[in-house]
Amino acid sequence: MTLTPSRKLIYPDSDGQPMADNTLQFRWIVLFKENLECLFRDNLDVFVGGDLLWYPVEGHPEIRVAPDVMVVFHRPKGERGSYRQWEENGIAPQVVFEILSPGNRLAEMAKKLEFYEQYGVEEYYIYDPQLNELSGYQRVGNRLRVIEEMNGWVSPRLGIRFALTDDELLVYYPNGERFKSTVELAQELEQTHQELLLERERANQETARAEQERQRAERLAAYLRSQGINPDEIGG
């Protein structure tokens, strides 16, 4: 009897779905992902992923989900095609974010909540940028429980604070600085650059004025000496 070799399981790096359905959703995904990267830039054991397939169970490639943003503590930074939990010391993402679009269905979001609850997520945040609505869940025992008041909520894991205004969501670093887009950071960098140029120009002008004063004093001293006057004795 000839034995058929077992088929090697494939864990695709893509589910064929777009990262975002529109520019608003994409902008918020990038805002969270990039700012969380900045928040933990000096911590080599915090991995931040965006639109990355997470496979929690070895041998079951059909069990998967791709959070818009996920944060995993105690895992090294680095490139990954997907997050295969059994290759990551069995550590599940502790914090996940989903940014909604009009295409997200209630049943789909309920299924994701069940998935995150079953596979160990500690904090789950959902933001709808079109309706400016923020929801959050925190693990209590084996369940993800609704966070009753999100305005002013501080993430226990991340230390970031959420503030809902009438127009949009504001998110703050633990040091009080606001999450900023790449454009805002570029504008701040340009402003800082211009301020440094102005400061350098002012310093150069002060140096030039001081040099002019020194030369004027030397000319005056030379003139006084030519008249038989010792400038060092004046005012003595």
Phi, psi and omega in degrees: 000133180266126179273136177274123180299144181294142181285131179286128181288142179247132177247094185300149176273355180219144176260006178079002181262146178292154179297323181213157180267343181203171185292328181294313178298316180299318182300319181286325176300312180296320180302312180293312185299311184290321180289325176291325173301315180295320182301320185250025183299331183265358179256106185289348182253030172230120180256131177243125181237152178231126179053044183250130179294132178248120176252108184276340188236119177294139181088358180228077180294346178282343178268103185198160174203155180238090177300147176300318176216139175221149179236128182236116176276150178070024172231140185289153172294166179144167182279142178217143173279329175202168179255103180260107194300324181291342176266002183240040181059024178072014184273123177274152173304132181276330183228133177229151177233140172235130176253121188278154171230168179302339182281347180287127180262154181301318181297322179297315181291326177295322179294320179294320178300317179297319179298309182296324178294316184292324189254018162101008178297138181267324181224134182226121183239138181233126178234131175254102185290338179283322178264353184054052179239131181239130176236154179214152178226142179231139182288130172231106186068236180261009184238151170264114183259146180295135172275116191294321183233110182269337180289111184096358181294139176247123180296123178300323182280317188265334182079003180276154182243137179257136178224121180263121173261182178293337187256323185198175177271135173247137180235136186239139172296163176303333179274003177095352178285147183276146170301132183233152178282168177300322179296315179297318179295321178295320178296318178295320179297318179295318178297317178298319179298316179296320179295322178294321177296317179296318180295320178295320179295319178296320179296319179296320178295319178296319179297319180295318179296317179297322178292320177298318178296319179296316180294321179297318179296320179294321179295318179296317180296319179296320179296315180299319179296325179293339178263011178079018181251132177273110184297337182287340182269350181289132179078000181281000000 
